Every structure is written in C-alpha cells, then in structure tokens.
Amino acid sequence: MSNEIILQLASNLLWLVLMLSLPVVVVASVVGVAVSLVQALTQVQDQTIQFLLKLVAVCVTLVATYHWMGTTMLNYTISIFDKISLMGA
C-alpha cells in the first residue's frame, strides 16, 4: 500500500466521520441552546430537563438518519475492500 493511498483513505475517513456526526451534533447544539434560552427566561435551573430533551432529540435524529449513515459506512467499507483487493493483483 503506497503512502498516497493510505493518506487518501484516512482523509476520506475523516470527512466521513465529520459528515456522519454532523446531524447529531447540530441537533444536540440547537436543542441545548433552545432549552437554555427557555430556562433562562423562566428561571428554571434544572439540568435534568436539558439532558432529557437533548437525549430524546439525539435518539430521534439517530433513528431518522440510521439508514443513510449505514449506507454511507457500508459504501466506504466496500470501496476500501475493493482498493485492497486491487493492490494484491
């Protein structure tokens, strides 16, 4: 395996991790900011509310995007195995 191929695979993997984690991170951040704003306006300082709402939002996001995430990871894995098999030839 040449260094260029390894570098390309590592770069693609980092972009894949970024793409797959982005929906969950964005949803958790938006829900966290919204709940914090509501808590600041109502002066309710219970941290379990924020945790519970973020947990539910992240679970819903994972359920909504699991097919896309699985397909993307499977395609990346298949492309890696294809490249590995071409190197042996």
MMTF fields as JSON, N, C-alpha, C and O atoms, coordinates in Angstrom:
{
  "mmtfVersion": "1.0.0",
  "mmtfProducer": "UNKNOWN",
  "numBonds": 355,
  "numAtoms": 356,
  "numGroups": 89,
  "numChains": 1,
  "numModels": 1,
  "chainsPerModel": [1],
  "groupsPerChain": [89],
  "chainIdList": ["A"],
  "bondAtomList": [4, 2, 8, 6, 12, 10, 16, 14, 20, 18, 24, 22, 28, 26, 32, 30, 36, 34, 40, 38, 44, 42, 48, 46, 52, 50, 56, 54, 60, 58, 64, 62, 68, 66, 72, 70, 76, 74, 80, 78, 84, 82, 88, 86, 92, 90, 96, 94, 100, 98, 104, 102, 108, 106, 112, 110, 116, 114, 120, 118, 124, 122, 128, 126, 132, 130, 136, 134, 140, 138, 144, 142, 148, 146, 152, 150, 156, 154, 160, 158, 164, 162, 168, 166, 172, 170, 176, 174, 180, 178, 184, 182, 188, 186, 192, 190, 196, 194, 200, 198, 204, 202, 208, 206, 212, 210, 216, 214, 220, 218, 224, 222, 228, 226, 232, 230, 236, 234, 240, 238, 244, 242, 248, 246, 252, 250, 256, 254, 260, 258, 264, 262, 268, 266, 272, 270, 276, 274, 280, 278, 284, 282, 288, 286, 292, 290, 296, 294, 300, 298, 304, 302, 308, 306, 312, 310, 316, 314, 320, 318, 324, 322, 328, 326, 332, 330, 336, 334, 340, 338, 344, 342, 348, 346, 352, 350],
  "bondOrderList": [1, 1, 1, 1, 1, 1, 1, 1, 1, 1, 1, 1, 1, 1, 1, 1, 1, 1, 1, 1, 1, 1, 1, 1, 1, 1, 1, 1, 1, 1, 1, 1, 1, 1, 1, 1, 1, 1, 1, 1, 1, 1, 1, 1, 1, 1, 1, 1, 1, 1, 1, 1, 1, 1, 1, 1, 1, 1, 1, 1, 1, 1, 1, 1, 1, 1, 1, 1, 1, 1, 1, 1, 1, 1, 1, 1, 1, 1, 1, 1, 1, 1, 1, 1, 1, 1, 1, 1],
  "groupList": [{"groupName": "MET", "atomNameList": ["N", "CA", "C", "O"], "elementList": ["N", "C", "C", "O"], "formalChargeList": [0, 0, 0, 0], "bondAtomList": [1, 0, 2, 1, 3, 2], "bondOrderList": [1, 1, 2], "singleLetterCode": "M", "chemCompType": "L-PEPTIDE LINKING"}, {"groupName": "SER", "atomNameList": ["N", "CA", "C", "O"], "elementList": ["N", "C", "C", "O"], "formalChargeList": [0, 0, 0, 0], "bondAtomList": [1, 0, 2, 1, 3, 2], "bondOrderList": [1, 1, 2], "singleLetterCode": "S", "chemCompType": "L-PEPTIDE LINKING"}, {"groupName": "ASN", "atomNameList": ["N", "CA", "C", "O"], "elementList": ["N", "C", "C", "O"], "formalChargeList": [0, 0, 0, 0], "bondAtomList": [1, 0, 2, 1, 3, 2], "bondOrderList": [1, 1, 2], "singleLetterCode": "N", "chemCompType": "L-PEPTIDE LINKING"}, {"groupName": "GLU", "atomNameList": ["N", "CA", "C", "O"], "elementList": ["N", "C", "C", "O"], "formalChargeList": [0, 0, 0, 0], "bondAtomList": [1, 0, 2, 1, 3, 2], "bondOrderList": [1, 1, 2], "singleLetterCode": "E", "chemCompType": "L-PEPTIDE LINKING"}, {"groupName": "ILE", "atomNameList": ["N", "CA", "C", "O"], "elementList": ["N", "C", "C", "O"], "formalChargeList": [0, 0, 0, 0], "bondAtomList": [1, 0, 2, 1, 3, 2], "bondOrderList": [1, 1, 2], "singleLetterCode": "I", "chemCompType": "L-PEPTIDE LINKING"}, {"groupName": "LEU", "atomNameList": ["N", "CA", "C", "O"], "elementList": ["N", "C", "C", "O"], "formalChargeList": [0, 0, 0, 0], "bondAtomList": [1, 0, 2, 1, 3, 2], "bondOrderList": [1, 1, 2], "singleLetterCode": "L", "chemCompType": "L-PEPTIDE LINKING"}, {"groupName": "GLN", "atomNameList": ["N", "CA", "C", "O"], "elementList": ["N", "C", "C", "O"], "formalChargeList": [0, 0, 0, 0], "bondAtomList": [1, 0, 2, 1, 3, 2], "bondOrderList": [1, 1, 2], "singleLetterCode": "Q", "chemCompType": "L-PEPTIDE LINKING"}, {"groupName": "ALA", "atomNameList": ["N", "CA", "C", "O"], "elementList": ["N", "C", "C", "O"], "formalChargeList": [0, 0, 0, 0], "bondAtomList": [1, 0, 2, 1, 3, 2], "bondOrderList": [1, 1, 2], "singleLetterCode": "A", "chemCompType": "L-PEPTIDE LINKING"}, {"groupName": "TRP", "atomNameList": ["N", "CA", "C", "O"], "elementList": ["N", "C", "C", "O"], "formalChargeList": [0, 0, 0, 0], "bondAtomList": [1, 0, 2, 1, 3, 2], "bondOrderList": [1, 1, 2], "singleLetterCode": "W", "chemCompType": "L-PEPTIDE LINKING"}, {"groupName": "VAL", "atomNameList": ["N", "CA", "C", "O"], "elementList": ["N", "C", "C", "O"], "formalChargeList": [0, 0, 0, 0], "bondAtomList": [1, 0, 2, 1, 3, 2], "bondOrderList": [1, 1, 2], "singleLetterCode": "V", "chemCompType": "L-PEPTIDE LINKING"}, {"groupName": "PRO", "atomNameList": ["N", "CA", "C", "O"], "elementList": ["N", "C", "C", "O"], "formalChargeList": [0, 0, 0, 0], "bondAtomList": [1, 0, 2, 1, 3, 2], "bondOrderList": [1, 1, 2], "singleLetterCode": "P", "chemCompType": "L-PEPTIDE LINKING"}, {"groupName": "GLY", "atomNameList": ["N", "CA", "C", "O"], "elementList": ["N", "C", "C", "O"], "formalChargeList": [0, 0, 0, 0], "bondAtomList": [1, 0, 2, 1, 3, 2], "bondOrderList": [1, 1, 2], "singleLetterCode": "G", "chemCompType": "PEPTIDE LINKING"}, {"groupName": "THR", "atomNameList": ["N", "CA", "C", "O"], "elementList": ["N", "C", "C", "O"], "formalChargeList": [0, 0, 0, 0], "bondAtomList": [1, 0, 2, 1, 3, 2], "bondOrderList": [1, 1, 2], "singleLetterCode": "T", "chemCompType": "L-PEPTIDE LINKING"}, {"groupName": "ASP", "atomNameList": ["N", "CA", "C", "O"], "elementList": ["N", "C", "C", "O"], "formalChargeList": [0, 0, 0, 0], "bondAtomList": [1, 0, 2, 1, 3, 2], "bondOrderList": [1, 1, 2], "singleLetterCode": "D", "chemCompType": "L-PEPTIDE LINKING"}, {"groupName": "PHE", "atomNameList": ["N", "CA", "C", "O"], "elementList": ["N", "C", "C", "O"], "formalChargeList": [0, 0, 0, 0], "bondAtomList": [1, 0, 2, 1, 3, 2], "bondOrderList": [1, 1, 2], "singleLetterCode": "F", "chemCompType": "L-PEPTIDE LINKING"}, {"groupName": "LYS", "atomNameList": ["N", "CA", "C", "O"], "elementList": ["N", "C", "C", "O"], "formalChargeList": [0, 0, 0, 0], "bondAtomList": [1, 0, 2, 1, 3, 2], "bondOrderList": [1, 1, 2], "singleLetterCode": "K", "chemCompType": "L-PEPTIDE LINKING"}, {"groupName": "CYS", "atomNameList": ["N", "CA", "C", "O"], "elementList": ["N", "C", "C", "O"], "formalChargeList": [0, 0, 0, 0], "bondAtomList": [1, 0, 2, 1, 3, 2], "bondOrderList": [1, 1, 2], "singleLetterCode": "C", "chemCompType": "L-PEPTIDE LINKING"}, {"groupName": "TYR", "atomNameList": ["N", "CA", "C", "O"], "elementList": ["N", "C", "C", "O"], "formalChargeList": [0, 0, 0, 0], "bondAtomList": [1, 0, 2, 1, 3, 2], "bondOrderList": [1, 1, 2], "singleLetterCode": "Y", "chemCompType": "L-PEPTIDE LINKING"}, {"groupName": "HIS", "atomNameList": ["N", "CA", "C", "O"], "elementList": ["N", "C", "C", "O"], "formalChargeList": [0, 0, 0, 0], "bondAtomList": [1, 0, 2, 1, 3, 2], "bondOrderList": [1, 1, 2], "singleLetterCode": "H", "chemCompType": "L-PEPTIDE LINKING"}],
  "groupTypeList": [0, 1, 2, 3, 4, 4, 5, 6, 5, 7, 1, 2, 5, 5, 8, 5, 9, 5, 0, 5, 1, 5, 10, 9, 9, 9, 9, 7, 1, 9, 9, 11, 9, 7, 9, 1, 5, 9, 6, 7, 5, 12, 6, 9, 6, 13, 6, 12, 4, 6, 14, 5, 5, 15, 5, 9, 7, 9, 16, 9, 12, 5, 9, 7, 12, 17, 18, 8, 0, 11, 12, 12, 0, 5, 2, 17, 12, 4, 1, 4, 14, 13, 15, 4, 1, 5, 0, 11, 7],
  "groupIdList": [1, 2, 3, 4, 5, 6, 7, 8, 9, 10, 11, 12, 13, 14, 15, 16, 17, 18, 19, 20, 21, 22, 23, 24, 25, 26, 27, 28, 29, 30, 31, 32, 33, 34, 35, 36, 37, 38, 39, 40, 41, 42, 43, 44, 45, 46, 47, 48, 49, 50, 51, 52, 53, 54, 55, 56, 57, 58, 59, 60, 61, 62, 63, 64, 65, 66, 67, 68, 69, 70, 71, 72, 73, 74, 75, 76, 77, 78, 79, 80, 81, 82, 83, 84, 85, 86, 87, 88, 89],
  "secStructList": [7, 7, 2, 2, 2, 2, 2, 2, 2, 2, 2, 2, 2, 2, 2, 2, 2, 2, 2, 2, 2, 2, 2, 2, 2, 2, 2, 2, 2, 2, 2, 2, 2, 2, 2, 2, 2, 2, 2, 2, 2, 2, 6, 7, 7, 7, 2, 2, 2, 2, 2, 2, 2, 2, 2, 2, 2, 2, 2, 2, 2, 2, 2, 2, 2, 2, 2, 2, 2, 2, 2, 2, 2, 2, 2, 2, 2, 2, 2, 2, 2, 2, 2, 2, 2, 2, 2, 2, 7],
  "xCoordList": [0.853, 0.0, 0.896, 1.772, 0.676, 1.515, 1.012, -0.127, 1.876, 1.54, 0.407, -0.394, 0.335, -0.723, -2.097, -3.062, -2.176, -3.464, -3.888, -5.055, -2.935, -3.246, -3.683, -4.63, -3.017, -3.388, -4.774, -5.557, -5.079, -6.403, -7.494, -8.543, -7.258, -8.245, -8.458, -9.589, -7.386, -7.513, -8.262, -9.083, -7.982, -8.681, -10.17, -11.016, -10.48, -11.89, -12.586, -13.757, -11.875, -12.451, -12.773, -13.82, -11.883, -12.137, -13.336, -14.139, -13.46, -14.633, -15.908, -16.963, -15.799, -16.957, -17.404, -18.6, -16.465, -16.795, -17.44, -18.411, -16.921, -17.496, -18.918, -19.813, -19.129, -20.464, -21.473, -22.618, -21.054, -21.986, -22.301, -23.394, -21.375, -21.625, -22.282, -22.816, -22.251, -22.786, -24.268, -24.619, -25.161, -26.58, -26.844, -27.63, -26.194, -26.409, -25.864, -26.514, -24.696, -24.096, -24.913, -25.11, -25.384, -26.184, -27.497, -27.899, -28.162, -29.433, -29.218, -29.986, -28.193, -27.919, -27.587, -28.001, -26.849, -26.499, -27.723, -27.908, -28.549, -29.743, -30.703, -31.238, -30.923, -31.819, -31.236, -31.976, -29.951, -29.308, -29.451, -29.752, -29.236, -29.378, -30.828, -31.104, -31.754, -33.169, -33.636, -34.336, -33.258, -33.66, -32.997, -33.629, -31.751, -31.071, -31.745, -31.867, -32.18, -32.878, -34.205, -34.543, -34.947, -36.225, -35.993, -36.75, -34.956, -34.659, -34.239, -34.587, -33.504, -33.094, -34.288, -34.376, -35.203, -36.382, -37.348, -37.982, -37.463, -38.394, -37.716, -38.389, -36.427, -35.615, -35.742, -35.683, -35.916, -35.904, -34.498, -34.057, -33.795, -32.393, -32.202, -31.258, -33.06, -32.949, -32.183, -32.627, -31.037, -30.189, -30.708, -30.334, -31.566, -32.066, -33.023, -33.142, -33.701, -34.599, -33.8, -34.171, -32.711, -31.88, -31.295, -31.278, -30.82, -30.245, -31.286, -31.008, -32.475, -33.518, -33.953, -34.105, -34.152, -34.582, -33.504, -33.813, -32.244, -31.164, -31.051, -30.801, -31.233, -31.174, -32.278, -32.029, -33.477, -34.595, -34.353, -34.595, -33.881, -33.631, -32.534, -32.647, -31.487, -30.404, -30.894, -30.546, -31.694, -32.234, -33.132, -33.057, -33.969, -34.837, -33.999, -34.307, -32.949, -32.069, -31.369, -31.258, -30.898, -30.248, -31.222, -30.863, -32.446, -33.45, -33.782, -33.983, -33.839, -34.189, -33.075, -33.349, -31.824, -30.704, -29.92, -28.877, -30.404, -29.605, -29.454, -28.407, -30.46, -30.358, -29.292, -28.48, -29.304, -28.306, -26.9, -25.95, -26.776, -25.464, -24.945, -23.772, -25.809, -25.392, -25.0, -24.01, -25.772, -25.453, -24.132, -23.336, -23.903, -22.652, -21.455, -20.435, -21.564, -20.458, -20.226, -19.083, -21.306, -21.17, -20.494, -19.636, -20.875, -20.235, -18.756, -17.939, -18.403, -16.995, -16.213, -15.097, -16.8, -16.133, -15.944, -14.884, -16.953, -16.839, -15.756, -14.994, -15.673, -14.632, -13.24, -12.298, -13.096, -11.788, -11.402, -10.265, -12.339, -12.025, -11.739, -10.9, -12.404, -12.113, -10.692, -9.971, -10.289, -8.932, -7.892, -6.826, -8.194, -7.257, -7.117, -6.017, -8.251, -8.178, -7.445, -6.801, -7.532, -6.81, -5.308, -4.53, -4.891, -3.461, -2.796, -1.617, -3.566, -2.991, -2.802, -2.028, -3.495, -3.434, -2.193, -1.992],
  "yCoordList": [-1.177, 0.0, 1.236, 1.376, 2.105, 3.288, 4.35, 4.307, 5.282, 6.347, 7.233, 7.723, 7.441, 8.287, 7.666, 8.36, 6.352, 5.666, 5.692, 5.93, 5.447, 5.493, 6.895, 7.047, 7.903, 9.28, 9.611, 10.284, 9.147, 9.389, 8.684, 9.272, 7.434, 6.698, 7.344, 7.423, 7.802, 8.467, 9.784, 10.125, 10.521, 11.785, 11.554, 12.267, 10.552, 10.217, 9.757, 10.067, 9.024, 8.558, 9.722, 9.728, 10.695, 11.863, 12.668, 13.146, 12.817, 13.508, 12.722, 13.299, 11.394, 10.553, 10.677, 10.78, 10.669, 10.848, 12.206, 12.313, 13.229, 14.57, 14.609, 15.165, 14.025, 14.024, 13.243, 13.669, 12.099, 11.256, 11.802, 11.573, 12.51, 13.051, 14.424, 14.879, 15.08, 16.443, 16.561, 17.463, 15.708, 15.879, 15.767, 16.538, 14.812, 14.613, 15.797, 16.266, 16.277, 17.398, 18.672, 19.434, 18.906, 20.105, 20.064, 21.062, 18.91, 18.803, 18.971, 19.674, 18.343, 18.481, 19.922, 20.404, 20.611, 22.01, 22.913, 23.773, 22.728, 23.568, 23.333, 24.287, 22.076, 21.786, 22.326, 22.855, 22.204, 22.724, 24.226, 24.737, 24.939, 26.398, 26.797, 27.721, 26.108, 26.445, 26.193, 27.024, 25.063, 24.761, 25.72, 26.149, 26.062, 27.024, 28.392, 29.068, 28.793, 30.061, 30.044, 30.998, 28.956, 28.836, 28.796, 29.4, 28.09, 28.034, 29.396, 29.756, 30.139, 31.476, 32.42, 33.254, 32.283, 33.152, 32.807, 33.698, 31.535, 31.116, 30.951, 30.677, 31.109, 30.976, 29.593, 29.452, 28.581, 27.194, 26.669, 26.614, 26.284, 25.88, 24.395, 24.018, 23.562, 22.116, 21.548, 21.67, 20.929, 20.44, 19.14, 18.794, 18.416, 17.156, 17.388, 16.53, 18.522, 18.83, 18.955, 18.394, 19.691, 19.882, 18.548, 18.255, 17.75, 16.451, 15.545, 14.903, 15.488, 14.616, 15.044, 14.197, 16.328, 16.799, 16.573, 16.207, 16.79, 16.536, 15.047, 14.664, 14.213, 12.774, 12.31, 11.512, 12.8, 12.433, 12.941, 12.219, 14.169, 14.737, 13.972, 13.734, 13.589, 12.834, 11.449, 10.963, 10.812, 9.492, 9.58, 8.724, 10.592, 10.769, 11.018, 10.494, 11.811, 12.086, 10.816, 10.576, 10.007, 8.754, 7.805, 7.143, 7.741, 6.885, 7.403, 6.616, 8.724, 9.303, 9.153, 9.1, 9.084, 9.064, 7.754, 7.676, 6.715, 5.491, 4.817, 4.231, 4.888, 4.244, 4.927, 4.262, 6.242, 6.989, 6.747, 6.559, 6.753, 6.527, 5.126, 4.951, 4.139, 2.764, 2.558, 1.886, 3.133, 3.011, 3.689, 3.163, 4.846, 5.575, 4.798, 4.692, 4.253, 3.468, 2.185, 1.776, 1.552, 0.325, 0.603, -0.166, 1.691, 2.056, 2.357, 1.982, 3.031, 3.332, 2.043, 1.88, 1.137, -0.127, -0.952, -1.545, -0.993, -1.732, -1.122, -1.853, 0.212, 0.841, 0.553, 0.388, 0.49, 0.157, -1.276, -1.529, -2.217, -3.602, -3.759, -4.578, -3.009, -3.047, -2.555, -3.156, -1.477, -0.962, -1.933, -2.086, -2.593, -3.574, -4.761, -5.268, -5.202, -6.357, -6.009, -6.875, -4.769, -4.364, -4.289, -4.444, -4.058, -3.987, -5.352, -5.466, -6.389, -7.726, -8.267, -9.202, -7.695, -8.206, -7.725, -8.064],
  "zCoordList": [0.0, 0.0, 0.0, 0.853, -0.933, -1.003, -0.027, 0.44, 0.258, 1.206, 0.708, 1.504, -0.599, -1.155, -0.949, -0.628, -1.137, -0.966, 0.499, 0.811, 1.394, 2.825, 3.23, 4.002, 2.727, 3.04, 2.5, 3.17, 1.3, 0.717, 1.524, 1.784, 1.921, 2.714, 4.079, 4.557, 4.703, 6.006, 5.874, 6.726, 4.81, 4.582, 4.335, 4.875, 3.517, 3.265, 4.541, 4.758, 5.378, 6.633, 7.57, 8.217, 7.642, 8.497, 7.998, 8.799, 6.685, 6.138, 6.401, 6.667, 6.324, 6.595, 8.046, 8.32, 8.965, 10.381, 10.609, 11.359, 9.981, 10.109, 9.561, 10.198, 8.39, 7.78, 8.609, 8.757, 9.152, 9.891, 11.277, 11.794, 11.878, 13.217, 13.178, 14.189, 12.044, 11.953, 12.298, 13.059, 11.788, 12.143, 13.641, 14.192, 14.302, 15.733, 16.527, 17.461, 16.17, 16.886, 16.691, 17.638, 15.485, 15.215, 15.993, 16.592, 15.983, 16.702, 18.2, 18.857, 18.746, 20.175, 20.54, 21.595, 19.685, 19.957, 19.889, 20.751, 18.884, 18.735, 19.898, 20.464, 20.255, 21.376, 22.679, 23.508, 22.869, 24.079, 24.204, 25.283, 23.107, 23.135, 23.366, 24.131, 22.712, 22.873, 24.303, 24.881, 24.873, 26.248, 27.223, 28.188, 26.992, 27.857, 27.81, 28.831, 26.621, 26.482, 27.238, 27.938, 27.089, 27.8, 29.309, 30.069, 29.744, 31.17, 31.709, 32.834, 30.92, 31.369, 31.442, 32.343, 30.493, 30.501, 31.632, 32.199, 31.96, 33.008, 34.365, 35.358, 34.419, 35.63, 36.261, 37.483, 35.426, 35.885, 35.632, 34.484, 36.682, 36.532, 36.807, 37.501, 36.29, 36.452, 35.259, 34.117, 35.525, 34.441, 33.831, 32.711, 34.554, 34.008, 32.844, 31.97, 32.816, 31.701, 30.408, 29.377, 30.478, 29.294, 28.836, 27.64, 29.771, 29.412, 28.768, 27.755, 29.346, 28.824, 27.422, 26.541, 27.207, 25.896, 24.834, 23.699, 25.205, 24.244, 23.937, 22.794, 24.949, 24.733, 23.788, 22.885, 23.99, 23.116, 21.698, 20.731, 21.571, 20.241, 19.504, 18.301, 20.204, 19.572, 19.167, 18.092, 20.01, 19.654, 18.424, 17.542, 18.357, 17.195, 15.937, 14.866, 16.072, 14.936, 14.463, 13.26, 15.402, 15.019, 14.326, 13.353, 14.826, 14.189, 12.79, 11.865, 12.64, 11.345, 10.317, 9.118, 10.765, 9.823, 9.805, 9.156, 10.511, 10.58, 9.218, 8.94, 8.376, 7.063, 6.207, 5.564, 6.205, 5.447, 6.001, 5.241, 7.342, 7.946, 7.648, 7.318, 7.765, 7.49, 6.047, 5.758, 5.134, 3.714, 3.382, 2.604, 3.969, 3.722, 4.256, 3.574, 5.463, 6.026, 5.237, 5.032, 4.796, 4.01, 2.668, 2.234, 2.014, 0.741, 0.926, 0.085, 2.02, 2.279, 2.532, 2.039, 3.297, 3.59, 2.324, 2.123, 1.477, 0.214, -0.663, -1.297, -0.711, -1.531, -0.987, -1.762, 0.333, 0.908, 0.55, 0.15, 0.692, 0.359, -1.132, -1.507, -1.976, -3.413, -3.681, -4.477, -3.028, -3.221, -2.698, -3.295, -1.578, -1.036, -1.978, -2.193, -2.543, -3.444, -4.744, -5.335, -5.19, -6.4, -6.159, -7.1, -4.939, -4.646, -4.702, -5.035, -4.373, -4.397, -5.799, -6.005, -6.758, -8.138, -8.866, -10.033]
}
